[in-house]
Amino acid sequence: MGANDLVGRLKRLANRRGWTIRTVWGKGSHLKVWLNGRRTVIPCHSGDLPPGTFRQIKKDLDLTDAGLER
């Protein structure tokens, strides 16, 4: 899953659950994301996110795969 797809899914998830989401560009091509009071950094490079990076983003935001479906 690419960074743009992930951010879109996070926004839809926030809308469905009534959570707040805030995004701010950080250094380089990294996006800081606050979702329901939890923060993570998403690298916005071309291609898919590495599995370990994706796993850490889910852990930072306290999410499961079930919450990120389309």
PQR file of N, CA, C, O and H, with PARSE charges and radii, in Angstrom:
ATOM      1  N   MET A   1       0.851  -1.164   0.000 -0.4000 1.5000
ATOM      2  CA  MET A   1       0.000   0.000   0.000 -0.0000 2.0000
ATOM      3  C   MET A   1       0.905   1.238   0.000  0.5500 1.7000
ATOM      4  O   MET A   1       1.865   1.322   0.767 -0.5500 1.4000
ATOM      5  N   GLY A   2       0.588   2.173  -0.855 -0.4000 1.5000
ATOM      6  CA  GLY A   2       1.344   3.410  -0.940 -0.0000 2.0000
ATOM      7  C   GLY A   2       0.906   4.418   0.117  0.5500 1.7000
ATOM      8  O   GLY A   2      -0.137   4.260   0.751 -0.5500 1.4000
ATOM      9  H   GLY A   2      -0.192   2.105  -1.478  0.4000 1.0000
ATOM     10  N   ALA A   3       1.714   5.450   0.293 -0.4000 1.5000
ATOM     11  CA  ALA A   3       1.442   6.460   1.315 -0.0000 2.0000
ATOM     12  C   ALA A   3       0.134   7.205   1.044  0.5500 1.7000
ATOM     13  O   ALA A   3      -0.643   7.441   1.968 -0.5500 1.4000
ATOM     14  H   ALA A   3       2.562   5.578  -0.222  0.4000 1.0000
ATOM     15  N   ASN A   4      -0.116   7.578  -0.219 -0.4000 1.5000
ATOM     16  CA  ASN A   4      -1.347   8.317  -0.538 -0.0000 2.0000
ATOM     17  C   ASN A   4      -2.586   7.479  -0.254  0.5500 1.7000
ATOM     18  O   ASN A   4      -3.584   7.988   0.256 -0.5500 1.4000
ATOM     19  H   ASN A   4       0.516   7.386  -0.970  0.4000 1.0000
ATOM     20  N   ASP A   5      -2.518   6.199  -0.584 -0.4000 1.5000
ATOM     21  CA  ASP A   5      -3.638   5.297  -0.320 -0.0000 2.0000
ATOM     22  C   ASP A   5      -3.873   5.173   1.188  0.5500 1.7000
ATOM     23  O   ASP A   5      -5.016   5.187   1.645 -0.5500 1.4000
ATOM     24  H   ASP A   5      -1.707   5.786  -0.998  0.4000 1.0000
ATOM     25  N   LEU A   6      -2.796   5.052   1.951 -0.4000 1.5000
ATOM     26  CA  LEU A   6      -2.911   4.932   3.400 -0.0000 2.0000
ATOM     27  C   LEU A   6      -3.534   6.191   4.019  0.5500 1.7000
ATOM     28  O   LEU A   6      -4.412   6.088   4.875 -0.5500 1.4000
ATOM     29  H   LEU A   6      -1.867   5.041   1.580  0.4000 1.0000
ATOM     30  N   VAL A   7      -3.091   7.354   3.597 -0.4000 1.5000
ATOM     31  CA  VAL A   7      -3.638   8.603   4.139 -0.0000 2.0000
ATOM     32  C   VAL A   7      -5.125   8.714   3.810  0.5500 1.7000
ATOM     33  O   VAL A   7      -5.913   9.144   4.653 -0.5500 1.4000
ATOM     34  H   VAL A   7      -2.377   7.437   2.901  0.4000 1.0000
ATOM     35  N   GLY A   8      -5.511   8.334   2.607 -0.4000 1.5000
ATOM     36  CA  GLY A   8      -6.924   8.344   2.233 -0.0000 2.0000
ATOM     37  C   GLY A   8      -7.749   7.415   3.104  0.5500 1.7000
ATOM     38  O   GLY A   8      -8.847   7.765   3.535 -0.5500 1.4000
ATOM     39  H   GLY A   8      -4.871   7.984   1.922  0.4000 1.0000
ATOM     40  N   ARG A   9      -7.213   6.224   3.361 -0.4000 1.5000
ATOM     41  CA  ARG A   9      -7.927   5.273   4.220 -0.0000 2.0000
ATOM     42  C   ARG A   9      -8.030   5.792   5.650  0.5500 1.7000
ATOM     43  O   ARG A   9      -9.054   5.605   6.307 -0.5500 1.4000
ATOM     44  H   ARG A   9      -6.321   5.939   3.011  0.4000 1.0000
ATOM     45  N   LEU A  10      -6.973   6.442   6.135 -0.4000 1.5000
ATOM     46  CA  LEU A  10      -7.022   7.003   7.484 -0.0000 2.0000
ATOM     47  C   LEU A  10      -8.070   8.103   7.582  0.5500 1.7000
ATOM     48  O   LEU A  10      -8.773   8.200   8.588 -0.5500 1.4000
ATOM     49  H   LEU A  10      -6.141   6.593   5.602  0.4000 1.0000
ATOM     50  N   LYS A  11      -8.182   8.931   6.550 -0.4000 1.5000
ATOM     51  CA  LYS A  11      -9.196   9.997   6.548 -0.0000 2.0000
ATOM     52  C   LYS A  11     -10.606   9.414   6.540  0.5500 1.7000
ATOM     53  O   LYS A  11     -11.484   9.903   7.250 -0.5500 1.4000
ATOM     54  H   LYS A  11      -7.611   8.852   5.733  0.4000 1.0000
ATOM     55  N   ARG A  12     -10.828   8.365   5.734 -0.4000 1.5000
ATOM     56  CA  ARG A  12     -12.150   7.729   5.706 -0.0000 2.0000
ATOM     57  C   ARG A  12     -12.472   7.083   7.046  0.5500 1.7000
ATOM     58  O   ARG A  12     -13.606   7.157   7.519 -0.5500 1.4000
ATOM     59  H   ARG A  12     -10.115   7.968   5.157  0.4000 1.0000
ATOM     60  N   LEU A  13     -11.470   6.446   7.660 -0.4000 1.5000
ATOM     61  CA  LEU A  13     -11.660   5.827   8.967 -0.0000 2.0000
ATOM     62  C   LEU A  13     -12.027   6.880  10.014  0.5500 1.7000
ATOM     63  O   LEU A  13     -12.924   6.665  10.829 -0.5500 1.4000
ATOM     64  H   LEU A  13     -10.549   6.386   7.275  0.4000 1.0000
ATOM     65  N   ALA A  14     -11.339   8.008   9.987 -0.4000 1.5000
ATOM     66  CA  ALA A  14     -11.627   9.083  10.936 -0.0000 2.0000
ATOM     67  C   ALA A  14     -13.047   9.609  10.745  0.5500 1.7000
ATOM     68  O   ALA A  14     -13.743   9.888  11.721 -0.5500 1.4000
ATOM     69  H   ALA A  14     -10.610   8.183   9.325  0.4000 1.0000
ATOM     70  N   ASN A  15     -13.479   9.745   9.492 -0.4000 1.5000
ATOM     71  CA  ASN A  15     -14.844  10.218   9.231 -0.0000 2.0000
ATOM     72  C   ASN A  15     -15.880   9.222   9.726  0.5500 1.7000
ATOM     73  O   ASN A  15     -16.887   9.614  10.315 -0.5500 1.4000
ATOM     74  H   ASN A  15     -12.913   9.518   8.699  0.4000 1.0000
ATOM     75  N   ARG A  16     -15.636   7.925   9.489 -0.4000 1.5000
ATOM     76  CA  ARG A  16     -16.595   6.901   9.922 -0.0000 2.0000
ATOM     77  C   ARG A  16     -16.732   6.847  11.437  0.5500 1.7000
ATOM     78  O   ARG A  16     -17.830   6.662  11.962 -0.5500 1.4000
ATOM     79  H   ARG A  16     -14.818   7.607   9.011  0.4000 1.0000
ATOM     80  N   ARG A  17     -15.610   7.010  12.138 -0.4000 1.5000
ATOM     81  CA  ARG A  17     -15.625   6.845  13.590 -0.0000 2.0000
ATOM     82  C   ARG A  17     -15.759   8.168  14.349  0.5500 1.7000
ATOM     83  O   ARG A  17     -15.837   8.165  15.578 -0.5500 1.4000
ATOM     84  H   ARG A  17     -14.718   7.160  11.712  0.4000 1.0000
ATOM     85  N   GLY A  18     -15.787   9.282  13.644 -0.4000 1.5000
ATOM     86  CA  GLY A  18     -15.928  10.577  14.298 -0.0000 2.0000
ATOM     87  C   GLY A  18     -14.651  11.036  14.993  0.5500 1.7000
ATOM     88  O   GLY A  18     -14.713  11.821  15.939 -0.5500 1.4000
ATOM     89  H   GLY A  18     -15.723   9.284  12.646  0.4000 1.0000
ATOM     90  N   TRP A  19     -13.498  10.558  14.538 -0.4000 1.5000
ATOM     91  CA  TRP A  19     -12.212  10.923  15.119 -0.0000 2.0000
ATOM     92  C   TRP A  19     -11.681  12.173  14.450  0.5500 1.7000
ATOM     93  O   TRP A  19     -12.115  12.535  13.357 -0.5500 1.4000
ATOM     94  H   TRP A  19     -13.447   9.920  13.770  0.4000 1.0000
ATOM     95  N   THR A  20     -10.752  12.822  15.102 -0.4000 1.5000
ATOM     96  CA  THR A  20     -10.070  13.960  14.491 -0.0000 2.0000
ATOM     97  C   THR A  20      -8.809  13.452  13.799  0.5500 1.7000
ATOM     98  O   THR A  20      -8.143  12.536  14.280 -0.5500 1.4000
ATOM     99  H   THR A  20     -10.400  12.527  15.990  0.4000 1.0000
ATOM    100  N   ILE A  21      -8.497  14.064  12.663 -0.4000 1.5000
ATOM    101  CA  ILE A  21      -7.268  13.732  11.945 -0.0000 2.0000
ATOM    102  C   ILE A  21      -6.633  15.043  11.506  0.5500 1.7000
ATOM    103  O   ILE A  21      -7.314  15.955  11.037 -0.5500 1.4000
ATOM    104  H   ILE A  21      -9.038  14.809  12.272  0.4000 1.0000
ATOM    105  N   ARG A  22      -5.329  15.118  11.665 -0.4000 1.5000
ATOM    106  CA  ARG A  22      -4.588  16.307  11.257 -0.0000 2.0000
ATOM    107  C   ARG A  22      -3.312  15.854  10.572  0.5500 1.7000
ATOM    108  O   ARG A  22      -2.637  14.945  11.054 -0.5500 1.4000
ATOM    109  H   ARG A  22      -4.776  14.377  12.046  0.4000 1.0000
ATOM    110  N   THR A  23      -2.977  16.475   9.460 -0.4000 1.5000
ATOM    111  CA  THR A  23      -1.757  16.140   8.735 -0.0000 2.0000
ATOM    112  C   THR A  23      -0.933  17.400   8.521  0.5500 1.7000
ATOM    113  O   THR A  23      -1.473  18.461   8.207 -0.5500 1.4000
ATOM    114  H   THR A  23      -3.525  17.214   9.068  0.4000 1.0000
ATOM    115  N   VAL A  24       0.379  17.273   8.693 -0.4000 1.5000
ATOM    116  CA  VAL A  24       1.306  18.390   8.509 -0.0000 2.0000
ATOM    117  C   VAL A  24       2.547  17.838   7.829  0.5500 1.7000
ATOM    118  O   VAL A  24       3.059  16.789   8.220 -0.5500 1.4000
ATOM    119  H   VAL A  24       0.817  16.411   8.948  0.4000 1.0000
ATOM    120  N   TRP A  25       3.031  18.538   6.816 -0.4000 1.5000
ATOM    121  CA  TRP A  25       4.257  18.113   6.159 -0.0000 2.0000
ATOM    122  C   TRP A  25       5.436  18.355   7.076  0.5500 1.7000
ATOM    123  O   TRP A  25       5.576  19.433   7.654 -0.5500 1.4000
ATOM    124  H   TRP A  25       2.615  19.391   6.498  0.4000 1.0000
ATOM    125  N   GLY A  26       6.287  17.343   7.208 -0.4000 1.5000
ATOM    126  CA  GLY A  26       7.498  17.441   8.010 -0.0000 2.0000
ATOM    127  C   GLY A  26       8.684  17.687   7.105  0.5500 1.7000
ATOM    128  O   GLY A  26       8.541  18.246   6.018 -0.5500 1.4000
ATOM    129  H   GLY A  26       6.173  16.467   6.739  0.4000 1.0000
ATOM    130  N   LYS A  27       9.859  17.268   7.555 -0.4000 1.5000
ATOM    131  CA  LYS A  27      11.070  17.448   6.763 -0.0000 2.0000
ATOM    132  C   LYS A  27      11.065  16.494   5.574  0.5500 1.7000
ATOM    133  O   LYS A  27      10.626  15.349   5.675 -0.5500 1.4000
ATOM    134  H   LYS A  27       9.975  16.813   8.439  0.4000 1.0000
ATOM    135  N   GLY A  28      11.557  16.985   4.465 -0.4000 1.5000
ATOM    136  CA  GLY A  28      11.636  16.148   3.272 -0.0000 2.0000
ATOM    137  C   GLY A  28      10.261  15.727   2.808  0.5500 1.7000
ATOM    138  O   GLY A  28       9.342  16.543   2.737 -0.5500 1.4000
ATOM    139  H   GLY A  28      11.914  17.916   4.383  0.4000 1.0000
ATOM    140  N   SER A  29      10.122  14.479   2.498 -0.4000 1.5000
ATOM    141  CA  SER A  29       8.841  13.973   2.003 -0.0000 2.0000
ATOM    142  C   SER A  29       8.181  13.088   3.057  0.5500 1.7000
ATOM    143  O   SER A  29       7.788  11.958   2.770 -0.5500 1.4000
ATOM    144  H   SER A  29      10.869  13.816   2.555  0.4000 1.0000
ATOM    145  N   HIS A  30       8.063  13.603   4.267 -0.4000 1.5000
ATOM    146  CA  HIS A  30       7.436  12.873   5.355 -0.0000 2.0000
ATOM    147  C   HIS A  30       6.228  13.650   5.861  0.5500 1.7000
ATOM    148  O   HIS A  30       6.266  14.873   5.991 -0.5500 1.4000
ATOM    149  H   HIS A  30       8.383  14.521   4.500  0.4000 1.0000
ATOM    150  N   LEU A  31       5.177  12.928   6.137 -0.4000 1.5000
ATOM    151  CA  LEU A  31       3.919  13.523   6.573 -0.0000 2.0000
ATOM    152  C   LEU A  31       3.670  13.131   8.028  0.5500 1.7000
ATOM    153  O   LEU A  31       3.647  11.947   8.363 -0.5500 1.4000
ATOM    154  H   LEU A  31       5.146  11.935   6.031  0.4000 1.0000
ATOM    155  N   LYS A  32       3.484  14.130   8.885 -0.4000 1.5000
ATOM    156  CA  LYS A  32       3.128  13.864  10.279 -0.0000 2.0000
ATOM    157  C   LYS A  32       1.609  13.750  10.342  0.5500 1.7000
ATOM    158  O   LYS A  32       0.891  14.600   9.815 -0.5500 1.4000
ATOM    159  H   LYS A  32       3.503  15.092   8.613  0.4000 1.0000
ATOM    160  N   VAL A  33       1.131  12.697  10.988 -0.4000 1.5000
ATOM    161  CA  VAL A  33      -0.302  12.446  11.073 -0.0000 2.0000
ATOM    162  C   VAL A  33      -0.691  12.264  12.532  0.5500 1.7000
ATOM    163  O   VAL A  33      -0.085  11.466  13.248 -0.5500 1.4000
ATOM    164  H   VAL A  33       1.715  12.007  11.416  0.4000 1.0000
ATOM    165  N   TRP A  34      -1.701  13.003  12.969 -0.4000 1.5000
ATOM    166  CA  TRP A  34      -2.305  12.833  14.280 -0.0000 2.0000
ATOM    167  C   TRP A  34      -3.696  12.268  14.046  0.5500 1.7000
ATOM    168  O   TRP A  34      -4.506  12.870  13.342 -0.5500 1.4000
ATOM    169  H   TRP A  34      -2.193  13.651  12.387  0.4000 1.0000
ATOM    170  N   LEU A  35      -3.970  11.121  14.633 -0.4000 1.5000
ATOM    171  CA  LEU A  35      -5.271  10.477  14.488 -0.0000 2.0000
ATOM    172  C   LEU A  35      -5.801  10.163  15.879  0.5500 1.7000
ATOM    173  O   LEU A  35      -5.249   9.324  16.591 -0.5500 1.4000
ATOM    174  H   LEU A  35      -3.312  10.632  15.205  0.4000 1.0000
ATOM    175  N   ASN A  36      -6.859  10.834  16.252 -0.4000 1.5000
ATOM    176  CA  ASN A  36      -7.515  10.596  17.539 -0.0000 2.0000
ATOM    177  C   ASN A  36      -6.521  10.691  18.702  0.5500 1.7000
ATOM    178  O   ASN A  36      -6.562   9.885  19.631 -0.5500 1.4000
ATOM    179  H   ASN A  36      -7.307  11.516  15.674  0.4000 1.0000
ATOM    180  N   GLY A  37      -5.630  11.684  18.638 -0.4000 1.5000
ATOM    181  CA  GLY A  37      -4.686  11.926  19.719 -0.0000 2.0000
ATOM    182  C   GLY A  37      -3.384  11.155  19.634  0.5500 1.7000
ATOM    183  O   GLY A  37      -2.509  11.350  20.478 -0.5500 1.4000
ATOM    184  H   GLY A  37      -5.596  12.339  17.883  0.4000 1.0000
ATOM    185  N   ARG A  38      -3.223  10.285  18.645 -0.4000 1.5000
ATOM    186  CA  ARG A  38      -1.988   9.514  18.485 -0.0000 2.0000
ATOM    187  C   ARG A  38      -1.248  10.021  17.254  0.5500 1.7000
ATOM    188  O   ARG A  38      -1.876  10.439  16.281 -0.5500 1.4000
ATOM    189  H   ARG A  38      -3.933  10.127  17.960  0.4000 1.0000
ATOM    190  N   ARG A  39       0.099   9.986  17.290 -0.4000 1.5000
ATOM    191  CA  ARG A  39       0.893  10.559  16.208 -0.0000 2.0000
ATOM    192  C   ARG A  39       1.815   9.537  15.587  0.5500 1.7000
ATOM    193  O   ARG A  39       2.325   8.640  16.258 -0.5500 1.4000
ATOM    194  H   ARG A  39       0.609   9.646  18.080  0.4000 1.0000
ATOM    195  N   THR A  40       2.023   9.690  14.270 -0.4000 1.5000
ATOM    196  CA  THR A  40       2.983   8.887  13.529 -0.0000 2.0000
ATOM    197  C   THR A  40       3.537   9.706  12.381  0.5500 1.7000
ATOM    198  O   THR A  40       3.049  10.800  12.097 -0.5500 1.4000
ATOM    199  H   THR A  40       1.609  10.418  13.724  0.4000 1.0000
ATOM    200  N   VAL A  41       4.549   9.182  11.726 -0.4000 1.5000
ATOM    201  CA  VAL A  41       5.142   9.828  10.556 -0.0000 2.0000
ATOM    202  C   VAL A  41       5.052   8.845   9.399  0.5500 1.7000
ATOM    203  O   VAL A  41       5.425   7.680   9.528 -0.5500 1.4000
ATOM    204  H   VAL A  41       4.945   8.293  11.957  0.4000 1.0000
ATOM    205  N   ILE A  42       4.550   9.330   8.265 -0.4000 1.5000
ATOM    206  CA  ILE A  42       4.407   8.490   7.074 -0.0000 2.0000
ATOM    207  C   ILE A  42       5.359   9.001   6.005  0.5500 1.7000
ATOM    208  O   ILE A  42       5.253  10.157   5.594 -0.5500 1.4000
ATOM    209  H   ILE A  42       4.246  10.277   8.161  0.4000 1.0000
ATOM    210  N   PRO A  43       6.295   8.161   5.539 -0.5600 1.5000
ATOM    211  CA  PRO A  43       7.177   8.571   4.449  0.2800 2.0000
ATOM    212  C   PRO A  43       6.413   8.537   3.129  0.5500 1.7000
ATOM    213  O   PRO A  43       5.808   7.521   2.787 -0.5500 1.4000
ATOM    214  N   CYS A  44       6.437   9.632   2.394 -0.4000 1.5000
ATOM    215  CA  CYS A  44       5.681   9.724   1.141 -0.0000 2.0000
ATOM    216  C   CYS A  44       6.625   9.589  -0.052  0.5500 1.7000
ATOM    217  O   CYS A  44       6.838  10.537  -0.808 -0.5500 1.4000
ATOM    218  H   CYS A  44       6.929  10.458   2.672  0.4000 1.0000
ATOM    219  N   HIS A  45       7.178   8.399  -0.198 -0.4000 1.5000
ATOM    220  CA  HIS A  45       8.065   8.098  -1.318 -0.0000 2.0000
ATOM    221  C   HIS A  45       7.277   7.291  -2.346  0.5500 1.7000
ATOM    222  O   HIS A  45       6.170   6.832  -2.064 -0.5500 1.4000
ATOM    223  H   HIS A  45       7.004   7.629   0.416  0.4000 1.0000
ATOM    224  N   SER A  46       7.837   7.122  -3.512 -0.4000 1.5000
ATOM    225  CA  SER A  46       7.134   6.352  -4.536 -0.0000 2.0000
ATOM    226  C   SER A  46       7.118   4.875  -4.151  0.5500 1.7000
ATOM    227  O   SER A  46       7.998   4.393  -3.437 -0.5500 1.4000
ATOM    228  H   SER A  46       8.737   7.495  -3.740  0.4000 1.0000
ATOM    229  N   GLY A  47       6.125   4.186  -4.626 -0.4000 1.5000
ATOM    230  CA  GLY A  47       6.007   2.757  -4.347 -0.0000 2.0000
ATOM    231  C   GLY A  47       5.279   2.478  -3.046  0.5500 1.7000
ATOM    232  O   GLY A  47       4.769   3.382  -2.385 -0.5500 1.4000
ATOM    233  H   GLY A  47       5.410   4.577  -5.206  0.4000 1.0000
ATOM    234  N   ASP A  48       5.246   1.211  -2.701 -0.4000 1.5000
ATOM    235  CA  ASP A  48       4.563   0.776  -1.493 -0.0000 2.0000
ATOM    236  C   ASP A  48       5.430   0.995  -0.260  0.5500 1.7000
ATOM    237  O   ASP A  48       6.658   1.028  -0.339 -0.5500 1.4000
ATOM    238  H   ASP A  48       5.660   0.476  -3.238  0.4000 1.0000
ATOM    239  N   LEU A  49       4.771   1.141   0.869 -0.4000 1.5000
ATOM    240  CA  LEU A  49       5.483   1.242   2.136 -0.0000 2.0000
ATOM    241  C   LEU A  49       6.078  -0.124   2.477  0.5500 1.7000
ATOM    242  O   LEU A  49       5.426  -1.146   2.263 -0.5500 1.4000
ATOM    243  H   LEU A  49       3.773   1.114   0.934  0.4000 1.0000
ATOM    244  N   PRO A  50       7.286  -0.159   2.995 -0.5600 1.5000
ATOM    245  CA  PRO A  50       7.850  -1.438   3.437  0.2800 2.0000
ATOM    246  C   PRO A  50       6.977  -2.046   4.540  0.5500 1.7000
ATOM    247  O   PRO A  50       6.369  -1.308   5.315 -0.5500 1.4000
ATOM    248  N   PRO A  51       6.906  -3.375   4.624 -0.5600 1.5000
ATOM    249  CA  PRO A  51       6.035  -4.018   5.615  0.2800 2.0000
ATOM    250  C   PRO A  51       6.315  -3.584   7.051  0.5500 1.7000
ATOM    251  O   PRO A  51       5.378  -3.381   7.824 -0.5500 1.4000
ATOM    252  N   GLY A  52       7.573  -3.440   7.417 -0.4000 1.5000
ATOM    253  CA  GLY A  52       7.908  -3.030   8.785 -0.0000 2.0000
ATOM    254  C   GLY A  52       7.451  -1.614   9.089  0.5500 1.7000
ATOM    255  O   GLY A  52       6.997  -1.326  10.197 -0.5500 1.4000
ATOM    256  H   GLY A  52       8.333  -3.604   6.789  0.4000 1.0000
ATOM    257  N   THR A  53       7.570  -0.732   8.106 -0.4000 1.5000
ATOM    258  CA  THR A  53       7.123   0.664   8.277 -0.0000 2.0000
ATOM    259  C   THR A  53       5.608   0.709   8.432  0.5500 1.7000
ATOM    260  O   THR A  53       5.089   1.425   9.288 -0.5500 1.4000
ATOM    261  H   THR A  53       7.938  -0.966   7.206  0.4000 1.0000
ATOM    262  N   PHE A  54       4.906  -0.053   7.610 -0.4000 1.5000
ATOM    263  CA  PHE A  54       3.447  -0.108   7.684 -0.0000 2.0000
ATOM    264  C   PHE A  54       3.002  -0.659   9.040  0.5500 1.7000
ATOM    265  O   PHE A  54       2.057  -0.150   9.643 -0.5500 1.4000
ATOM    266  H   PHE A  54       5.328  -0.636   6.915  0.4000 1.0000
ATOM    267  N   ARG A  55       3.678  -1.686   9.508 -0.4000 1.5000
ATOM    268  CA  ARG A  55       3.370  -2.281  10.810 -0.0000 2.0000
ATOM    269  C   ARG A  55       3.573  -1.268  11.944  0.5500 1.7000
ATOM    270  O   ARG A  55       2.763  -1.194  12.868 -0.5500 1.4000
ATOM    271  H   ARG A  55       4.446  -2.099   9.019  0.4000 1.0000
ATOM    272  N   GLN A  56       4.657  -0.491  11.868 -0.4000 1.5000
ATOM    273  CA  GLN A  56       4.933   0.516  12.911 -0.0000 2.0000
ATOM    274  C   GLN A  56       3.905   1.646  12.879  0.5500 1.7000
ATOM    275  O   GLN A  56       3.508   2.143  13.933 -0.5500 1.4000
ATOM    276  H   GLN A  56       5.316  -0.551  11.118  0.4000 1.0000
ATOM    277  N   ILE A  57       3.474   2.055  11.703 -0.4000 1.5000
ATOM    278  CA  ILE A  57       2.443   3.094  11.589 -0.0000 2.0000
ATOM    279  C   ILE A  57       1.154   2.615  12.249  0.5500 1.7000
ATOM    280  O   ILE A  57       0.520   3.363  12.993 -0.5500 1.4000
ATOM    281  H   ILE A  57       3.797   1.651  10.847  0.4000 1.0000
ATOM    282  N   LYS A  58       0.764   1.359  11.976 -0.4000 1.5000
ATOM    283  CA  LYS A  58      -0.444   0.811  12.602 -0.0000 2.0000
ATOM    284  C   LYS A  58      -0.286   0.748  14.113  0.5500 1.7000
ATOM    285  O   LYS A  58      -1.231   1.037  14.847 -0.5500 1.4000
ATOM    286  H   LYS A  58       1.280   0.751  11.372  0.4000 1.0000
ATOM    287  N   LYS A  59       0.902   0.370  14.587 -0.4000 1.5000
ATOM    288  CA  LYS A  59       1.157   0.299  16.022 -0.0000 2.0000
ATOM    289  C   LYS A  59       1.097   1.695  16.647  0.5500 1.7000
ATOM    290  O   LYS A  59       0.494   1.874  17.705 -0.5500 1.4000
ATOM    291  H   LYS A  59       1.670   0.135  13.990  0.4000 1.0000
ATOM    292  N   ASP A  60       1.721   2.687  15.997 -0.4000 1.5000
ATOM    293  CA  ASP A  60       1.711   4.062  16.508 -0.0000 2.0000
ATOM    294  C   ASP A  60       0.290   4.594  16.655  0.5500 1.7000
ATOM    295  O   ASP A  60      -0.023   5.294  17.618 -0.5500 1.4000
ATOM    296  H   ASP A  60       2.211   2.541  15.137  0.4000 1.0000
ATOM    297  N   LEU A  61      -0.569   4.258  15.693 -0.4000 1.5000
ATOM    298  CA  LEU A  61      -1.944   4.775  15.697 -0.0000 2.0000
ATOM    299  C   LEU A  61      -2.928   3.837  16.376  0.5500 1.7000
ATOM    300  O   LEU A  61      -4.125   4.119  16.434 -0.5500 1.4000
ATOM    301  H   LEU A  61      -0.316   3.689  14.911  0.4000 1.0000
ATOM    302  N   ASP A  62      -2.417   2.708  16.894 -0.4000 1.5000
ATOM    303  CA  ASP A  62      -3.248   1.715  17.587 -0.0000 2.0000
ATOM    304  C   ASP A  62      -4.385   1.212  16.680  0.5500 1.7000
ATOM    305  O   ASP A  62      -5.555   1.213  17.061 -0.5500 1.4000
ATOM    306  H   ASP A  62      -1.445   2.479  16.846  0.4000 1.0000
ATOM    307  N   LEU A  63      -3.999   0.783  15.463 -0.4000 1.5000
ATOM    308  CA  LEU A  63      -4.968   0.306  14.477 -0.0000 2.0000
ATOM    309  C   LEU A  63      -4.708  -1.155  14.129  0.5500 1.7000
ATOM    310  O   LEU A  63      -3.623  -1.684  14.369 -0.5500 1.4000
ATOM    311  H   LEU A  63      -3.048   0.782  15.153  0.4000 1.0000
ATOM    312  N   THR A  64      -5.722  -1.791  13.561 -0.4000 1.5000
ATOM    313  CA  THR A  64      -5.589  -3.138  13.023 -0.0000 2.0000
ATOM    314  C   THR A  64      -5.876  -3.090  11.533  0.5500 1.7000
ATOM    315  O   THR A  64      -6.324  -2.067  11.016 -0.5500 1.4000
ATOM    316  H   THR A  64      -6.603  -1.361  13.366  0.4000 1.0000
ATOM    317  N   ASP A  65      -5.620  -4.194  10.843 -0.4000 1.5000
ATOM    318  CA  ASP A  65      -5.923  -4.251   9.410 -0.0000 2.0000
ATOM    319  C   ASP A  65      -7.419  -4.087   9.159  0.5500 1.7000
ATOM    320  O   ASP A  65      -7.820  -3.528   8.138 -0.5500 1.4000
ATOM    321  H   ASP A  65      -5.256  -5.025  11.264  0.4000 1.0000
ATOM    322  N   ALA A  66      -8.238  -4.568  10.079 -0.4000 1.5000
ATOM    323  CA  ALA A  66      -9.699  -4.477   9.910 -0.0000 2.0000
ATOM    324  C   ALA A  66     -10.153  -3.025   9.817  0.5500 1.7000
ATOM    325  O   ALA A  66     -11.126  -2.728   9.125 -0.5500 1.4000
ATOM    326  H   ALA A  66      -7.912  -5.022  10.908  0.4000 1.0000
ATOM    327  N   GLY A  67      -9.463  -2.117  10.503 -0.4000 1.5000
ATOM    328  CA  GLY A  67      -9.870  -0.719  10.484 -0.0000 2.0000
ATOM    329  C   GLY A  67      -9.471  -0.001   9.207  0.5500 1.7000
ATOM    330  O   GLY A  67      -9.954   1.098   8.936 -0.5500 1.4000
ATOM    331  H   GLY A  67      -8.672  -2.359  11.065  0.4000 1.0000
ATOM    332  N   LEU A  68      -8.597  -0.608   8.420 -0.4000 1.5000
ATOM    333  CA  LEU A  68      -8.070   0.072   7.222 -0.0000 2.0000
ATOM    334  C   LEU A  68      -8.634  -0.470   5.907  0.5500 1.7000
ATOM    335  O   LEU A  68      -8.071  -0.209   4.844 -0.5500 1.4000
ATOM    336  H   LEU A  68      -8.204  -1.501   8.640  0.4000 1.0000
ATOM    337  N   GLU A  69      -9.732  -1.216   5.965 -0.4000 1.5000
ATOM    338  CA  GLU A  69     -10.304  -1.706   4.714 -0.0000 2.0000
ATOM    339  C   GLU A  69     -10.857  -0.549   3.904  0.5500 1.7000
ATOM    340  O   GLU A  69     -11.083   0.539   4.434 -0.5500 1.4000
ATOM    341  H   GLU A  69     -10.190  -1.428   6.828  0.4000 1.0000
ATOM    342  N   ARG A  70     -11.070  -0.780   2.646 -0.4000 1.5000
ATOM    343  CA  ARG A  70     -11.564   0.271   1.736 -0.0000 2.0000
ATOM    344  C   ARG A  70     -12.954   0.685   2.060  0.5500 1.7000
ATOM    345  O   ARG A  70     -13.511   1.555   1.391 -0.5500 1.4000
ATOM    346  H   ARG A  70     -10.886  -1.664   2.215  0.4000 1.0000
TER
END
